[in-house]
């Protein structure tokens, strides 16, 4: 992806390498500004992105820029604008929202990391434009969730060394954590659920680190996923860096790794939110952008239609209700998104106000529905991130009912409240 449009480079000292990297990648114009004049430069060109080429000498200038960026996003038409900060290993981020990159990183890596972030900007712009188009037609578009994307983000933590408990605690304070002690368990987690970032701690040899990174480069879904490696293996990291734009190595310190890593996780989770929103817009608001399941109105409409069709054709239809021992929003969202990935194309579901989930299995009799419901409950139990965000696993109780010749929609749903079949 070539860099298009204007860019602002903020620095109090010359940064010819950054300017050359941006121009080589196609950025035009590239405006250079010092920290004191950064706000004026931002207002004059409306850049696609900002690059902080050196650390801010005056903390007040960093705070002013942070506030200006936050105010921009709060505006109704404010499109996400990435900020990339070059940092030495021992320096702090002047703008908390900034994505970091090592001060020694080559220009090509700066351009590829910006291109990755700009893909999210393009998604955000598309969602905003589509929503405005619907509004001009008199339709009410679904609202983009306002909660911090970190509240629903999940990070895969791989490691066996002494840093593993420290990383688990530091990450678990801000995001959900799924642990992996081997390449096989990491692969299962990546394929089973949405992962917004991967941290590779110590305790692994170069071959295992290489195998973990190979998992990511071989699947386009993980191209932009942030990956942080703690400690050694610089040779391995350099080998994969051109193909993983958000891959970074932190030489030491779990806290420093998490501090640098979290902005990337937030951005990746924001991108996943935007993709769900696009699906909702494509479905004219009938898909909930939070869960990926049907909204209530669409679910009950489709259930009435499915019941009528089943009665007309004389085929089976079953409905299940999944309830969880934790009723917090995080657990409910995690379970709903997992279920949306697991269900067949012909089935449909929605989430109730108490976070329980109704799932309808079309052309399915009671015996087959038992098998499907138990399998889904088992996956949810072993994969859903628990309420404390540091452990995986919640109990999923399932009630099940199948359509009878004398049933209406109301009587079918009423029966699903009581018959527990799996736990």
N, C-alpha and C positions, 0 to 999 in steps of 0.2 A: 504494500500500500504506500503510494507516494504521498508526501506531505503537501497539502494544498492549502492556500490561503495565507493570511498574515500570521506571524508569530512574534512574540515579544521576548527578548532575552534580557533578564535583569541581572546586572553585575556592577560592582564598583571598581572592577579591574578588567583589563582586556581579556576576552575569551574567544580568540580567533578560531579555535578548534570547534567550539559549539556552533558558531556562525557558519563555518564552512560545512559542517555536517548537515545543518538544516538546509542550506542552499543547495547542496549536492542532492538532497532528498526531494527537492522541488519546492520547498517553502518560499513564498514570496508575497509581500515583502517581509523581511526580517528586521524588526526594529530593536535597536539596542538602547537600553535605558539603565540609569543607576537606580538604586533603591529609593532614593528620595523622590524621584520623578516617575516611579512605577505606575501610580494611579493615573497620572496624566497620559502616559503611553497606552495604558489599557483602554482608556476612554477614546483615544484618538483613532485607533485602528480596529477595535473589536476583534482581537486575535482568536485564532482557533485554539491556541495553547500558549502557556507561559513556561519558559525555562529559567530557573533560578541558577545561574551559572556559578555563583559563589555564595558563601554564607553572608547573612545580613549582619553588618556591624552594629546597627542600632535596633534593639528589640522593638522599639515603637514602630519603625517602618514595617517590620514583619507583621505586627498586629494590625496595622492599618490596611495592609494588603489582604490579610485574612478576612477582615470585616467586609472589605469591598467585594471579595469573591463570594462570601456568604450572602450578602445582600443581593448580589446578581442572581444567585440561584433561587432566592425567595420570590423574585418577580415571576409573574404568571408565565411569561414567555422566556424565562431564563433557562438557557440550555447549558448543560454541564460543560465546563471548560477545564481540561486537565492542566495541572501544574506539576512540572518535573523539577526536582531539586538535586543538583550535584552535591554530594556530601563526602567528606573524609570519614574514615572509620570512627573517629572520636568526636565528630561534630554533631550538633543538634539540628533538627528541622526548624527553620525559621517560620514557615507556614505549616501549621499542623495538618492541613488537608493534602499536602503535597506528596507526590509519589517520589521516592528517593532513587538515586542511582549513584554508584561509586564514582568519586571524582576522577578516578583513573580509567573509567570505562571509555572505550573507543567511540568515535563519532557515530559509527554504524549502529552501535547498541543504543545510543541516545535516540536516533531516528526510529529504530524498530520499537522501542518502548513507547515513544510518543504515538506511533502508528497504532499500537495496540490500544492505548487509551482513547485515541480518536475514533476507533470503531464503536466505543461506548457513546461518545458524543454524537456520532451519526445515528445510532439507535435512539438516543434521547430526542434528537431533532425530529426523527421520523414519527415517534410516538406523539410528540407535541403537535406536529403538523396534521397527523391523522385525527387527533382529538378535536382540533380546531375545525377541520373539515366537517366532521359529524355535527359539531355545534352549530355551524352555519346552516346545516340542513334541518335544524330543529330537533335533532336527536340528542339524547343525553349520553355522552361518552362515559365509560367507567373512569373513576378517579385513580390516579397513580397513588399507591400507598405512601403515606407521609412518614411512617416510622423509619428509624435509622436502619439501613440494610444490615448492619451488624447484628441486629436482634434476631435475624433469621439465617445468618451465615453459619456454615459448617466448615471446619478445617480438618484435613487428614494429617495426623501426626504420626510419623514413622520414626522409630528409633529403639535402641536397646541400652543406651549408655546412661551415665549419671545425670545427664541433662534432661532426660525424659520426664521425670516428675516435675521439675521446675518449669519446663515448657508446657506441660499439661495444665498446671495451675495458672500460669501467666496467660495462656490462650483461653482457658476455660472461664476466666473472668470477663471475657468480652465476646466470645463466640462459642458455638457448639464444637466439641472435639470428638473425632473418631480416631481411635488408636489403631496402629498397625505395627506388628512385630516382624513382618516378613513381606516379601514382594507379593506373595499370593494373597495375603489378607488385604494389602493395599489395592491390588487389582480388583478384588471383590467389592471393596468400598467404592472405588471409582465407578464401577459399573452398576452398583445397586442404588446410588443416591446422588443428589446434587452436591458436589464438593466445590467450595469457593476458594480453596487454597491448600497447599501442601507444604508441610515443614518436615525436613529430614534432619533429625538430631544426630547425636554421636552414637557410637556403638556399631556402625556398619562399615564394612570394608569398601574399597573402591568399586569392586565388582557389583556389590549390592546397590550402591548409590547409582552406578551406571544403569543397572536393570530398572530401578525405580524411575529414573529420568527417561529411559527408553519407553516405558509404558505411556508416558505423556506425549512424546514426540510422534509416536505411531498412531495417535488418534487426534484428528483435527478438533474434536470437542475440547481438548485440553490445551490448545495452542496458546491461548491468552491467560491461562490459569496462573496465578502467582505461586512461585515456588521459592522457598528459602532453605538454604543449607547451612547448618551450623558447623563451624570448625574447618576441617581440612578438605582434601580432594580438589585443589584448585585446577589441576589438569583436567579432571572429569567435568568440572563446571564449564571451563572454557570450551570444551568439546561440544556441549549442548546449548550454550548461550545463544548462538546465532539462530537456533530453531525455537527457543523458548524465551521470548522477549522479556518476560517478567521473572526470570530466574536470577537469583542473587545469593551470594555467599557472605555470611557474617562470621568473622573469624572467632568471636567469643562473646558470651553474655546472652542468656535467654531473654532478659528484659530488653536489651537493645534490639535483638532480632524481632521480638514482638512489636516494638515501637515502630520499626521500619516496615514491618510486614502488614500491619493492620490496615493502613490506607489502601493497599492493593486488594485486600480481602473485601473491604467495603465497596470498592469500585466493581469488583467481579460480581458480588451479590446484587449490586445495583443493575448491572448488565442483565443478570438472570431475571430480575424483576421487570425490566423493560421488554425482554423477550416474551414473558408471560402476558404483559400488557398488549403487545402486538397480536398475540393469539386471541386475546379477548376482543380487541378491536376488529379482527378478521371475522370473529363470530358475532359481531354486532352486540357485544356486551353480555352474551349468554354464558361466557366462561368467566369465572371469578379470577381476576389477575393475582390475587393473593395465593390461592390454593391450586389453581389449574383445573379445578372441578367445575361443574355447572353451578350457576347461581340458582337460588331457590325457585324462582319463577320458571326458569327453563327446566329444572329437574322435575317439578310437579307436572308441567305440561307434557314432558316426554314420558313420564310414568303413566299418565292417563292414556296417552297414545299407545304405549307398549302393552298396557293391560287390554285395551280394546283389540289390538292386533293379535295378542296371544289367544284371546277368547275366540276371535274370528277364525284363526288358523288351527286352533286346538293344540297349541304347543305350550311348553312349560315356561314359567317365569318365576324367578325367586328374588327376594329382597333381603339384604343383610344390613344390620346396624352394628358398627364397630364403636365400642366405648373404651376409654382409657382410664387407667388409675390416676393419671395426672390430667388436669383440665386447664392448664395454662396455655396461653396463645402459642408459645414456641412449640410445645409438643403437638398441639393440634395442627399447626401449619406443616410441621415436619411429616406427620402421618399422612395428611391430605396429599402432599406433593409426592410422597412415596407411592401412595395408592394410585394417583393419576398416571404414574409410570408403569404400574404393574397390571392395570386392568386391560381387558381385551377391548378392541375397537368397538365392538357391538354393545358393550356395557357402558353404564354411566353412573355418576355418583354426585353427591353434594355434601357439604359440611353444615351441620346444624349449629345453632347459636351456642350450644354447650360443648362444642368441639367434637361431638360424636359425628360419625360419617354414615350416611345411607348410601348403599351401593345396590344397583339393580343388575341382575344377570339375566339377559334375555335368552330365550330358547334353552333354558336350563331347568331341569327338574330338581326336586329336593335332594336326591342323592348326589347328583353332580354339584349342586350348590354347596353341600356340606364340604366336599373336597376342596372346592375353590376357596370357600370362606376360611377353612382351616389353614390353607397355604398362605393366604394373604395375611391372616392374623399372625402366623409364625414369622413372616418377614417383617411385619410392623413391630412385633415384640422385640426382635433381635437387631433391628436397624434404626428405629426411631431414637433420636437424641432425647435423653430424659430432661426433666425440668431443671436440674442443676447445671445442665449444659456441659458437664464434665464426664458423663457416663452415657453408655448406649444401652437401651432396653427399657421398655414399658410393657405392662400387661395389657393385652387387647382382648376384651370380652366381646363375643359376637352373639347376636341374636338373629334368628333366621326364620323366614316364613316363605311359603310357596303359594302360588295362586291356585285357588279352588274354583270349581264351576260357579259357586254361589257368591264369590267374592266381588266386592267393589274395591276401589282404590283405598277408601277409608278403612274398610275392614281388614284389608291386607296389611296396611301400615300399622293398624292397631295391634295386630298379632305379633309384629316383629319386636314389640317392646319386651315380651316376656320369655321367649324360648331360648335360653342360653345353650349354645351348642359347642362353643370352643373357648378356650382360655389359655 
